[in-house]
Amino acid sequence: MDEQTITISISPTGEVTVKAQGYRGSACEDATRALESALGVTEKRRRTPEYDLEVKEQTHVRSTH
């Protein structure tokens, strides 16, 4: 998987843009949720082509018994 980065840009007029790169599916929304909440109301969202890529998730479970 690509390197995952979140970039926050603030324009001279105070408009804030949060851009997530290297995430697949809704993982980008999960990664930016707290930032978006702290910054205020999200006015619009634009999804990149990576949003529609298949997410390959691995789960590791270890028993403590």
PDB file of N, H, CA, C and O in Angstrom:
ATOM      1  N   MET A   1       0.851  -1.175   0.000  1.00  0.00           N
ATOM      2  CA  MET A   1       0.000   0.000   0.000  1.00  0.00           C
ATOM      3  C   MET A   1       0.893   1.233   0.000  1.00  0.00           C
ATOM      4  O   MET A   1       2.002   1.206   0.533  1.00  0.00           O
ATOM      5  N   ASP A   2       0.406   2.309  -0.599  1.00  0.00           N
ATOM      6  H   ASP A   2      -0.495   2.330  -1.032  1.00  0.00           H
ATOM      7  CA  ASP A   2       1.139   3.564  -0.642  1.00  0.00           C
ATOM      8  C   ASP A   2       1.278   4.147   0.759  1.00  0.00           C
ATOM      9  O   ASP A   2       0.577   3.758   1.693  1.00  0.00           O
ATOM     10  N   GLU A   3       2.201   5.084   0.872  1.00  0.00           N
ATOM     11  H   GLU A   3       2.771   5.400   0.114  1.00  0.00           H
ATOM     12  CA  GLU A   3       2.359   5.801   2.128  1.00  0.00           C
ATOM     13  C   GLU A   3       1.078   6.589   2.399  1.00  0.00           C
ATOM     14  O   GLU A   3       0.512   7.195   1.489  1.00  0.00           O
ATOM     15  N   GLN A   4       0.638   6.579   3.620  1.00  0.00           N
ATOM     16  H   GLN A   4       1.098   6.087   4.359  1.00  0.00           H
ATOM     17  CA  GLN A   4      -0.588   7.290   3.981  1.00  0.00           C
ATOM     18  C   GLN A   4      -0.230   8.648   4.573  1.00  0.00           C
ATOM     19  O   GLN A   4       0.535   8.742   5.533  1.00  0.00           O
ATOM     20  N   THR A   5      -0.799   9.697   3.984  1.00  0.00           N
ATOM     21  H   THR A   5      -1.421   9.620   3.204  1.00  0.00           H
ATOM     22  CA  THR A   5      -0.547  11.052   4.468  1.00  0.00           C
ATOM     23  C   THR A   5      -1.857  11.827   4.522  1.00  0.00           C
ATOM     24  O   THR A   5      -2.786  11.576   3.754  1.00  0.00           O
ATOM     25  N   ILE A   6      -1.903  12.764   5.442  1.00  0.00           N
ATOM     26  H   ILE A   6      -1.149  12.968   6.066  1.00  0.00           H
ATOM     27  CA  ILE A   6      -3.029  13.696   5.537  1.00  0.00           C
ATOM     28  C   ILE A   6      -2.429  15.091   5.473  1.00  0.00           C
ATOM     29  O   ILE A   6      -1.548  15.437   6.260  1.00  0.00           O
ATOM     30  N   THR A   7      -2.915  15.889   4.528  1.00  0.00           N
ATOM     31  H   THR A   7      -3.631  15.608   3.888  1.00  0.00           H
ATOM     32  CA  THR A   7      -2.429  17.251   4.344  1.00  0.00           C
ATOM     33  C   THR A   7      -3.554  18.219   4.670  1.00  0.00           C
ATOM     34  O   THR A   7      -4.672  18.071   4.176  1.00  0.00           O
ATOM     35  N   ILE A   8      -3.257  19.205   5.498  1.00  0.00           N
ATOM     36  H   ILE A   8      -2.349  19.326   5.898  1.00  0.00           H
ATOM     37  CA  ILE A   8      -4.230  20.236   5.833  1.00  0.00           C
ATOM     38  C   ILE A   8      -3.718  21.552   5.265  1.00  0.00           C
ATOM     39  O   ILE A   8      -2.606  21.980   5.576  1.00  0.00           O
ATOM     40  N   SER A   9      -4.537  22.195   4.426  1.00  0.00           N
ATOM     41  H   SER A   9      -5.440  21.847   4.173  1.00  0.00           H
ATOM     42  CA  SER A   9      -4.168  23.475   3.818  1.00  0.00           C
ATOM     43  C   SER A   9      -5.147  24.537   4.277  1.00  0.00           C
ATOM     44  O   SER A   9      -6.349  24.289   4.369  1.00  0.00           O
ATOM     45  N   ILE A  10      -4.626  25.724   4.566  1.00  0.00           N
ATOM     46  H   ILE A  10      -3.649  25.925   4.491  1.00  0.00           H
ATOM     47  CA  ILE A  10      -5.468  26.851   4.962  1.00  0.00           C
ATOM     48  C   ILE A  10      -5.177  27.996   4.008  1.00  0.00           C
ATOM     49  O   ILE A  10      -4.043  28.463   3.906  1.00  0.00           O
ATOM     50  N   SER A  11      -6.227  28.448   3.303  1.00  0.00           N
ATOM     51  H   SER A  11      -7.148  28.069   3.387  1.00  0.00           H
ATOM     52  CA  SER A  11      -6.065  29.525   2.331  1.00  0.00           C
ATOM     53  C   SER A  11      -5.977  30.874   3.064  1.00  0.00           C
ATOM     54  O   SER A  11      -6.293  30.956   4.252  1.00  0.00           O
ATOM     55  N   PRO A  12      -5.557  31.909   2.370  1.00  0.00           N
ATOM     56  CA  PRO A  12      -5.510  33.246   2.988  1.00  0.00           C
ATOM     57  C   PRO A  12      -6.880  33.724   3.480  1.00  0.00           C
ATOM     58  O   PRO A  12      -6.964  34.565   4.374  1.00  0.00           O
ATOM     59  N   THR A  13      -7.946  33.186   2.894  1.00  0.00           N
ATOM     60  H   THR A  13      -7.878  32.502   2.167  1.00  0.00           H
ATOM     61  CA  THR A  13      -9.294  33.575   3.321  1.00  0.00           C
ATOM     62  C   THR A  13      -9.815  32.712   4.467  1.00  0.00           C
ATOM     63  O   THR A  13     -10.928  32.920   4.950  1.00  0.00           O
ATOM     64  N   GLY A  14      -9.001  31.731   4.905  1.00  0.00           N
ATOM     65  H   GLY A  14      -8.096  31.561   4.513  1.00  0.00           H
ATOM     66  CA  GLY A  14      -9.395  30.886   6.029  1.00  0.00           C
ATOM     67  C   GLY A  14     -10.074  29.588   5.641  1.00  0.00           C
ATOM     68  O   GLY A  14     -10.484  28.823   6.514  1.00  0.00           O
ATOM     69  N   GLU A  15     -10.201  29.323   4.346  1.00  0.00           N
ATOM     70  H   GLU A  15      -9.867  29.945   3.637  1.00  0.00           H
ATOM     71  CA  GLU A  15     -10.802  28.063   3.907  1.00  0.00           C
ATOM     72  C   GLU A  15      -9.824  26.921   4.172  1.00  0.00           C
ATOM     73  O   GLU A  15      -8.651  26.997   3.805  1.00  0.00           O
ATOM     74  N   VAL A  16     -10.316  25.870   4.809  1.00  0.00           N
ATOM     75  H   VAL A  16     -11.268  25.808   5.107  1.00  0.00           H
ATOM     76  CA  VAL A  16      -9.481  24.737   5.190  1.00  0.00           C
ATOM     77  C   VAL A  16      -9.792  23.549   4.288  1.00  0.00           C
ATOM     78  O   VAL A  16     -10.955  23.223   4.051  1.00  0.00           O
ATOM     79  N   THR A  17      -8.741  22.907   3.789  1.00  0.00           N
ATOM     80  H   THR A  17      -7.796  23.171   3.982  1.00  0.00           H
ATOM     81  CA  THR A  17      -8.878  21.707   2.974  1.00  0.00           C
ATOM     82  C   THR A  17      -8.086  20.587   3.644  1.00  0.00           C
ATOM     83  O   THR A  17      -6.921  20.764   4.000  1.00  0.00           O
ATOM     84  N   VAL A  18      -8.731  19.437   3.810  1.00  0.00           N
ATOM     85  H   VAL A  18      -9.678  19.294   3.520  1.00  0.00           H
ATOM     86  CA  VAL A  18      -8.082  18.256   4.362  1.00  0.00           C
ATOM     87  C   VAL A  18      -8.013  17.226   3.245  1.00  0.00           C
ATOM     88  O   VAL A  18      -9.038  16.848   2.679  1.00  0.00           O
ATOM     89  N   LYS A  19      -6.798  16.770   2.926  1.00  0.00           N
ATOM     90  H   LYS A  19      -5.965  17.077   3.385  1.00  0.00           H
ATOM     91  CA  LYS A  19      -6.619  15.817   1.836  1.00  0.00           C
ATOM     92  C   LYS A  19      -5.917  14.570   2.372  1.00  0.00           C
ATOM     93  O   LYS A  19      -4.831  14.652   2.946  1.00  0.00           O
ATOM     94  N   ALA A  20      -6.554  13.418   2.175  1.00  0.00           N
ATOM     95  H   ALA A  20      -7.436  13.352   1.709  1.00  0.00           H
ATOM     96  CA  ALA A  20      -5.979  12.142   2.598  1.00  0.00           C
ATOM     97  C   ALA A  20      -5.486  11.410   1.364  1.00  0.00           C
ATOM     98  O   ALA A  20      -6.215  11.292   0.379  1.00  0.00           O
ATOM     99  N   GLN A  21      -4.251  10.917   1.408  1.00  0.00           N
ATOM    100  H   GLN A  21      -3.659  11.013   2.208  1.00  0.00           H
ATOM    101  CA  GLN A  21      -3.676  10.188   0.288  1.00  0.00           C
ATOM    102  C   GLN A  21      -3.144   8.846   0.769  1.00  0.00           C
ATOM    103  O   GLN A  21      -2.654   8.721   1.891  1.00  0.00           O
ATOM    104  N   GLY A  22      -3.250   7.843  -0.099  1.00  0.00           N
ATOM    105  H   GLY A  22      -3.649   7.945  -1.011  1.00  0.00           H
ATOM    106  CA  GLY A  22      -2.719   6.526   0.212  1.00  0.00           C
ATOM    107  C   GLY A  22      -3.697   5.633   0.952  1.00  0.00           C
ATOM    108  O   GLY A  22      -3.332   4.533   1.366  1.00  0.00           O
ATOM    109  N   TYR A  23      -4.918   6.079   1.126  1.00  0.00           N
ATOM    110  H   TYR A  23      -5.214   6.973   0.789  1.00  0.00           H
ATOM    111  CA  TYR A  23      -5.954   5.296   1.801  1.00  0.00           C
ATOM    112  C   TYR A  23      -6.861   4.669   0.752  1.00  0.00           C
ATOM    113  O   TYR A  23      -6.997   5.194  -0.353  1.00  0.00           O
ATOM    114  N   ARG A  24      -7.477   3.554   1.097  1.00  0.00           N
ATOM    115  H   ARG A  24      -7.368   3.127   1.995  1.00  0.00           H
ATOM    116  CA  ARG A  24      -8.437   2.904   0.201  1.00  0.00           C
ATOM    117  C   ARG A  24      -9.785   2.822   0.887  1.00  0.00           C
ATOM    118  O   ARG A  24      -9.879   2.652   2.102  1.00  0.00           O
ATOM    119  N   GLY A  25     -10.823   2.946   0.082  1.00  0.00           N
ATOM    120  H   GLY A  25     -10.747   3.085  -0.905  1.00  0.00           H
ATOM    121  CA  GLY A  25     -12.170   2.853   0.634  1.00  0.00           C
ATOM    122  C   GLY A  25     -12.429   3.946   1.649  1.00  0.00           C
ATOM    123  O   GLY A  25     -11.879   5.044   1.558  1.00  0.00           O
ATOM    124  N   SER A  26     -13.265   3.634   2.609  1.00  0.00           N
ATOM    125  H   SER A  26     -13.712   2.742   2.684  1.00  0.00           H
ATOM    126  CA  SER A  26     -13.657   4.641   3.600  1.00  0.00           C
ATOM    127  C   SER A  26     -12.600   4.857   4.679  1.00  0.00           C
ATOM    128  O   SER A  26     -12.838   5.617   5.618  1.00  0.00           O
ATOM    129  N   ALA A  27     -11.435   4.209   4.572  1.00  0.00           N
ATOM    130  H   ALA A  27     -11.241   3.592   3.810  1.00  0.00           H
ATOM    131  CA  ALA A  27     -10.375   4.405   5.566  1.00  0.00           C
ATOM    132  C   ALA A  27      -9.938   5.865   5.631  1.00  0.00           C
ATOM    133  O   ALA A  27      -9.533   6.342   6.691  1.00  0.00           O
ATOM    134  N   CYS A  28     -10.016   6.578   4.508  1.00  0.00           N
ATOM    135  H   CYS A  28     -10.345   6.190   3.647  1.00  0.00           H
ATOM    136  CA  CYS A  28      -9.641   7.991   4.511  1.00  0.00           C
ATOM    137  C   CYS A  28     -10.599   8.798   5.386  1.00  0.00           C
ATOM    138  O   CYS A  28     -10.173   9.696   6.112  1.00  0.00           O
ATOM    139  N   GLU A  29     -11.888   8.477   5.318  1.00  0.00           N
ATOM    140  H   GLU A  29     -12.234   7.747   4.728  1.00  0.00           H
ATOM    141  CA  GLU A  29     -12.864   9.181   6.145  1.00  0.00           C
ATOM    142  C   GLU A  29     -12.648   8.869   7.622  1.00  0.00           C
ATOM    143  O   GLU A  29     -12.794   9.743   8.476  1.00  0.00           O
ATOM    144  N   ASP A  30     -12.304   7.625   7.914  1.00  0.00           N
ATOM    145  H   ASP A  30     -12.186   6.915   7.220  1.00  0.00           H
ATOM    146  CA  ASP A  30     -12.010   7.253   9.298  1.00  0.00           C
ATOM    147  C   ASP A  30     -10.789   8.009   9.805  1.00  0.00           C
ATOM    148  O   ASP A  30     -10.764   8.461  10.950  1.00  0.00           O
ATOM    149  N   ALA A  31      -9.776   8.146   8.952  1.00  0.00           N
ATOM    150  H   ALA A  31      -9.797   7.779   8.022  1.00  0.00           H
ATOM    151  CA  ALA A  31      -8.526   8.803   9.343  1.00  0.00           C
ATOM    152  C   ALA A  31      -8.691  10.304   9.551  1.00  0.00           C
ATOM    153  O   ALA A  31      -7.991  10.888  10.377  1.00  0.00           O
ATOM    154  N   THR A  32      -9.600  10.937   8.820  1.00  0.00           N
ATOM    155  H   THR A  32     -10.169  10.462   8.149  1.00  0.00           H
ATOM    156  CA  THR A  32      -9.755  12.393   8.909  1.00  0.00           C
ATOM    157  C   THR A  32     -10.931  12.838   9.772  1.00  0.00           C
ATOM    158  O   THR A  32     -11.118  14.036   9.987  1.00  0.00           O
ATOM    159  N   ARG A  33     -11.717  11.903  10.261  1.00  0.00           N
ATOM    160  H   ARG A  33     -11.565  10.930  10.086  1.00  0.00           H
ATOM    161  CA  ARG A  33     -12.929  12.238  11.009  1.00  0.00           C
ATOM    162  C   ARG A  33     -12.666  13.188  12.190  1.00  0.00           C
ATOM    163  O   ARG A  33     -13.353  14.199  12.333  1.00  0.00           O
ATOM    164  N   ALA A  34     -11.694  12.873  13.017  1.00  0.00           N
ATOM    165  H   ALA A  34     -11.135  12.051  12.901  1.00  0.00           H
ATOM    166  CA  ALA A  34     -11.421  13.711  14.190  1.00  0.00           C
ATOM    167  C   ALA A  34     -10.946  15.106  13.779  1.00  0.00           C
ATOM    168  O   ALA A  34     -11.321  16.100  14.401  1.00  0.00           O
ATOM    169  N   LEU A  35     -10.118  15.177  12.728  1.00  0.00           N
ATOM    170  H   LEU A  35      -9.813  14.370  12.223  1.00  0.00           H
ATOM    171  CA  LEU A  35      -9.651  16.479  12.246  1.00  0.00           C
ATOM    172  C   LEU A  35     -10.813  17.311  11.727  1.00  0.00           C
ATOM    173  O   LEU A  35     -10.932  18.492  12.052  1.00  0.00           O
ATOM    174  N   GLU A  36     -11.664  16.698  10.925  1.00  0.00           N
ATOM    175  H   GLU A  36     -11.567  15.738  10.661  1.00  0.00           H
ATOM    176  CA  GLU A  36     -12.812  17.414  10.381  1.00  0.00           C
ATOM    177  C   GLU A  36     -13.720  17.919  11.500  1.00  0.00           C
ATOM    178  O   GLU A  36     -14.218  19.043  11.444  1.00  0.00           O
ATOM    179  N   SER A  37     -13.926  17.100  12.493  1.00  0.00           N
ATOM    180  H   SER A  37     -13.521  16.187  12.539  1.00  0.00           H
ATOM    181  CA  SER A  37     -14.775  17.477  13.620  1.00  0.00           C
ATOM    182  C   SER A  37     -14.175  18.666  14.375  1.00  0.00           C
ATOM    183  O   SER A  37     -14.893  19.588  14.762  1.00  0.00           O
ATOM    184  N   ALA A  38     -12.862  18.638  14.581  1.00  0.00           N
ATOM    185  H   ALA A  38     -12.279  17.889  14.267  1.00  0.00           H
ATOM    186  CA  ALA A  38     -12.195  19.719  15.306  1.00  0.00           C
ATOM    187  C   ALA A  38     -12.187  21.024  14.509  1.00  0.00           C
ATOM    188  O   ALA A  38     -12.201  22.111  15.087  1.00  0.00           O
ATOM    189  N   LEU A  39     -12.164  20.909  13.178  1.00  0.00           N
ATOM    190  H   LEU A  39     -12.153  20.026  12.709  1.00  0.00           H
ATOM    191  CA  LEU A  39     -12.093  22.096  12.332  1.00  0.00           C
ATOM    192  C   LEU A  39     -13.443  22.753  12.089  1.00  0.00           C
ATOM    193  O   LEU A  39     -13.493  23.920  11.700  1.00  0.00           O
ATOM    194  N   GLY A  40     -14.529  22.041  12.307  1.00  0.00           N
ATOM    195  H   GLY A  40     -14.489  21.093  12.623  1.00  0.00           H
ATOM    196  CA  GLY A  40     -15.850  22.628  12.095  1.00  0.00           C
ATOM    197  C   GLY A  40     -16.704  21.785  11.178  1.00  0.00           C
ATOM    198  O   GLY A  40     -16.548  20.565  11.115  1.00  0.00           O
ATOM    199  N   VAL A  41     -17.603  22.433  10.468  1.00  0.00           N
ATOM    200  H   VAL A  41     -17.729  23.424  10.518  1.00  0.00           H
ATOM    201  CA  VAL A  41     -18.564  21.754   9.609  1.00  0.00           C
ATOM    202  C   VAL A  41     -17.938  21.456   8.250  1.00  0.00           C
ATOM    203  O   VAL A  41     -17.334  22.336   7.637  1.00  0.00           O
ATOM    204  N   THR A  42     -18.080  20.221   7.781  1.00  0.00           N
ATOM    205  H   THR A  42     -18.571  19.506   8.279  1.00  0.00           H
ATOM    206  CA  THR A  42     -17.601  19.848   6.451  1.00  0.00           C
ATOM    207  C   THR A  42     -18.629  20.307   5.432  1.00  0.00           C
ATOM    208  O   THR A  42     -19.773  19.854   5.450  1.00  0.00           O
ATOM    209  N   GLU A  43     -18.222  21.205   4.543  1.00  0.00           N
ATOM    210  H   GLU A  43     -17.293  21.573   4.529  1.00  0.00           H
ATOM    211  CA  GLU A  43     -19.142  21.749   3.553  1.00  0.00           C
ATOM    212  C   GLU A  43     -19.276  20.873   2.322  1.00  0.00           C
ATOM    213  O   GLU A  43     -20.367  20.755   1.764  1.00  0.00           O
ATOM    214  N   LYS A  44     -18.188  20.259   1.890  1.00  0.00           N
ATOM    215  H   LYS A  44     -17.302  20.354   2.343  1.00  0.00           H
ATOM    216  CA  LYS A  44     -18.274  19.351   0.752  1.00  0.00           C
ATOM    217  C   LYS A  44     -17.163  18.329   0.852  1.00  0.00           C
ATOM    218  O   LYS A  44     -16.132  18.557   1.486  1.00  0.00           O
ATOM    219  N   ARG A  45     -17.398  17.202   0.214  1.00  0.00           N
ATOM    220  H   ARG A  45     -18.235  17.017  -0.301  1.00  0.00           H
ATOM    221  CA  ARG A  45     -16.440  16.098   0.225  1.00  0.00           C
ATOM    222  C   ARG A  45     -16.265  15.626  -1.213  1.00  0.00           C
ATOM    223  O   ARG A  45     -17.247  15.417  -1.926  1.00  0.00           O
ATOM    224  N   ARG A  46     -15.029  15.461  -1.632  1.00  0.00           N
ATOM    225  H   ARG A  46     -14.231  15.631  -1.053  1.00  0.00           H
ATOM    226  CA  ARG A  46     -14.732  14.953  -2.967  1.00  0.00           C
ATOM    227  C   ARG A  46     -13.901  13.684  -2.806  1.00  0.00           C
ATOM    228  O   ARG A  46     -12.809  13.712  -2.238  1.00  0.00           O
ATOM    229  N   ARG A  47     -14.418  12.604  -3.299  1.00  0.00           N
ATOM    230  H   ARG A  47     -15.305  12.582  -3.760  1.00  0.00           H
ATOM    231  CA  ARG A  47     -13.725  11.314  -3.186  1.00  0.00           C
ATOM    232  C   ARG A  47     -12.814  11.110  -4.387  1.00  0.00           C
ATOM    233  O   ARG A  47     -13.158  11.458  -5.517  1.00  0.00           O
ATOM    234  N   THR A  48     -11.643  10.539  -4.118  1.00  0.00           N
ATOM    235  H   THR A  48     -11.363  10.257  -3.200  1.00  0.00           H
ATOM    236  CA  THR A  48     -10.668  10.255  -5.169  1.00  0.00           C
ATOM    237  C   THR A  48     -10.917   8.861  -5.726  1.00  0.00           C
ATOM    238  O   THR A  48     -11.692   8.100  -5.147  1.00  0.00           O
ATOM    239  N   PRO A  49     -10.281   8.513  -6.832  1.00  0.00           N
ATOM    240  CA  PRO A  49     -10.458   7.167  -7.390  1.00  0.00           C
ATOM    241  C   PRO A  49     -10.053   6.054  -6.412  1.00  0.00           C
ATOM    242  O   PRO A  49     -10.573   4.942  -6.499  1.00  0.00           O
ATOM    243  N   GLU A  50      -9.135   6.343  -5.490  1.00  0.00           N
ATOM    244  H   GLU A  50      -8.713   7.247  -5.420  1.00  0.00           H
ATOM    245  CA  GLU A  50      -8.710   5.338  -4.509  1.00  0.00           C
ATOM    246  C   GLU A  50      -9.856   4.911  -3.608  1.00  0.00           C
ATOM    247  O   GLU A  50      -9.832   3.815  -3.048  1.00  0.00           O
ATOM    248  N   TYR A  51     -10.852   5.764  -3.465  1.00  0.00           N
ATOM    249  H   TYR A  51     -10.871   6.655  -3.920  1.00  0.00           H
ATOM    250  CA  TYR A  51     -11.989   5.432  -2.600  1.00  0.00           C
ATOM    251  C   TYR A  51     -12.688   4.168  -3.101  1.00  0.00           C
ATOM    252  O   TYR A  51     -13.208   3.388  -2.303  1.00  0.00           O
ATOM    253  N   ASP A  52     -12.701   3.968  -4.396  1.00  0.00           N
ATOM    254  H   ASP A  52     -12.279   4.602  -5.044  1.00  0.00           H
ATOM    255  CA  ASP A  52     -13.404   2.829  -4.976  1.00  0.00           C
ATOM    256  C   ASP A  52     -12.548   1.571  -5.105  1.00  0.00           C
ATOM    257  O   ASP A  52     -13.035   0.536  -5.560  1.00  0.00           O
ATOM    258  N   LEU A  53     -11.280   1.650  -4.711  1.00  0.00           N
ATOM    259  H   LEU A  53     -10.884   2.490  -4.341  1.00  0.00           H
ATOM    260  CA  LEU A  53     -10.420   0.470  -4.784  1.00  0.00           C
ATOM    261  C   LEU A  53     -10.769  -0.513  -3.670  1.00  0.00           C
ATOM    262  O   LEU A  53     -11.202  -0.127  -2.584  1.00  0.00           O
ATOM    263  N   GLU A  54     -10.572  -1.771  -3.968  1.00  0.00           N
ATOM    264  H   GLU A  54     -10.220  -2.084  -4.850  1.00  0.00           H
ATOM    265  CA  GLU A  54     -10.856  -2.821  -2.996  1.00  0.00           C
ATOM    266  C   GLU A  54      -9.946  -2.666  -1.781  1.00  0.00           C
ATOM    267  O   GLU A  54      -8.748  -2.411  -1.908  1.00  0.00           O
ATOM    268  N   VAL A  55     -10.534  -2.823  -0.622  1.00  0.00           N
ATOM    269  H   VAL A  55     -11.506  -3.031  -0.519  1.00  0.00           H
ATOM    270  CA  VAL A  55      -9.778  -2.767   0.622  1.00  0.00           C
ATOM    271  C   VAL A  55      -9.436  -4.192   1.026  1.00  0.00           C
ATOM    272  O   VAL A  55     -10.323  -5.033   1.177  1.00  0.00           O
ATOM    273  N   LYS A  56      -8.159  -4.456   1.199  1.00  0.00           N
ATOM    274  H   LYS A  56      -7.439  -3.773   1.077  1.00  0.00           H
ATOM    275  CA  LYS A  56      -7.722  -5.766   1.656  1.00  0.00           C
ATOM    276  C   LYS A  56      -7.377  -5.622   3.128  1.00  0.00           C
ATOM    277  O   LYS A  56      -6.350  -5.051   3.494  1.00  0.00           O
ATOM    278  N   GLU A  57      -8.243  -6.144   3.948  1.00  0.00           N
ATOM    279  H   GLU A  57      -9.077  -6.609   3.651  1.00  0.00           H
ATOM    280  CA  GLU A  57      -8.089  -5.979   5.384  1.00  0.00           C
ATOM    281  C   GLU A  57      -7.652  -7.289   6.013  1.00  0.00           C
ATOM    282  O   GLU A  57      -8.151  -8.360   5.668  1.00  0.00           O
ATOM    283  N   GLN A  58      -6.727  -7.186   6.927  1.00  0.00           N
ATOM    284  H   GLN A  58      -6.322  -6.316   7.207  1.00  0.00           H
ATOM    285  CA  GLN A  58      -6.272  -8.361   7.650  1.00  0.00           C
ATOM    286  C   GLN A  58      -6.600  -8.164   9.117  1.00  0.00           C
ATOM    287  O   GLN A  58      -6.401  -7.082   9.670  1.00  0.00           O
ATOM    288  N   THR A  59      -7.095  -9.195   9.728  1.00  0.00           N
ATOM    289  H   THR A  59      -7.257 -10.074   9.279  1.00  0.00           H
ATOM    290  CA  THR A  59      -7.398  -9.161  11.141  1.00  0.00           C
ATOM    291  C   THR A  59      -6.616 -10.259  11.830  1.00  0.00           C
ATOM    292  O   THR A  59      -6.630 -11.414  11.405  1.00  0.00           O
ATOM    293  N   HIS A  60      -5.942  -9.888  12.883  1.00  0.00           N
ATOM    294  H   HIS A  60      -5.930  -8.949  13.228  1.00  0.00           H
ATOM    295  CA  HIS A  60      -5.164 -10.843  13.658  1.00  0.00           C
ATOM    296  C   HIS A  60      -5.786 -10.918  15.044  1.00  0.00           C
ATOM    297  O   HIS A  60      -5.923  -9.910  15.737  1.00  0.00           O
ATOM    298  N   VAL A  61      -6.153 -12.111  15.427  1.00  0.00           N
ATOM    299  H   VAL A  61      -6.041 -12.930  14.864  1.00  0.00           H
ATOM    300  CA  VAL A  61      -6.761 -12.330  16.737  1.00  0.00           C
ATOM    301  C   VAL A  61      -5.878 -13.279  17.519  1.00  0.00           C
ATOM    302  O   VAL A  61      -5.481 -14.331  17.018  1.00  0.00           O
ATOM    303  N   ARG A  62      -5.577 -12.908  18.736  1.00  0.00           N
ATOM    304  H   ARG A  62      -5.900 -12.054  19.144  1.00  0.00           H
ATOM    305  CA  ARG A  62      -4.757 -13.749  19.595  1.00  0.00           C
ATOM    306  C   ARG A  62      -5.569 -14.080  20.842  1.00  0.00           C
ATOM    307  O   ARG A  62      -6.079 -13.185  21.517  1.00  0.00           O
ATOM    308  N   SER A  63      -5.681 -15.329  21.132  1.00  0.00           N
ATOM    309  H   SER A  63      -5.266 -16.055  20.584  1.00  0.00           H
ATOM    310  CA  SER A  63      -6.430 -15.762  22.300  1.00  0.00           C
ATOM    311  C   SER A  63      -5.590 -15.555  23.543  1.00  0.00           C
ATOM    312  O   SER A  63      -4.385 -15.808  23.549  1.00  0.00           O
ATOM    313  N   THR A  64      -6.251 -15.086  24.606  1.00  0.00           N
ATOM    314  H   THR A  64      -7.229 -14.881  24.601  1.00  0.00           H
ATOM    315  CA  THR A  64      -5.547 -14.907  25.876  1.00  0.00           C
ATOM    316  C   THR A  64      -5.887 -16.033  26.843  1.00  0.00           C
ATOM    317  O   THR A  64      -5.532 -15.971  28.020  1.00  0.00           O
ATOM    318  N   HIS A  65      -6.568 -17.054  26.355  1.00  0.00           N
ATOM    319  H   HIS A  65      -6.856 -17.104  25.399  1.00  0.00           H
ATOM    320  CA  HIS A  65      -6.957 -18.191  27.219  1.00  0.00           C
ATOM    321  C   HIS A  65      -5.992 -19.314  27.088  1.00  0.00           C
ATOM    322  O   HIS A  65      -6.156 -20.348  27.736  1.00  0.00           O
TER     323      HIS A  65
END
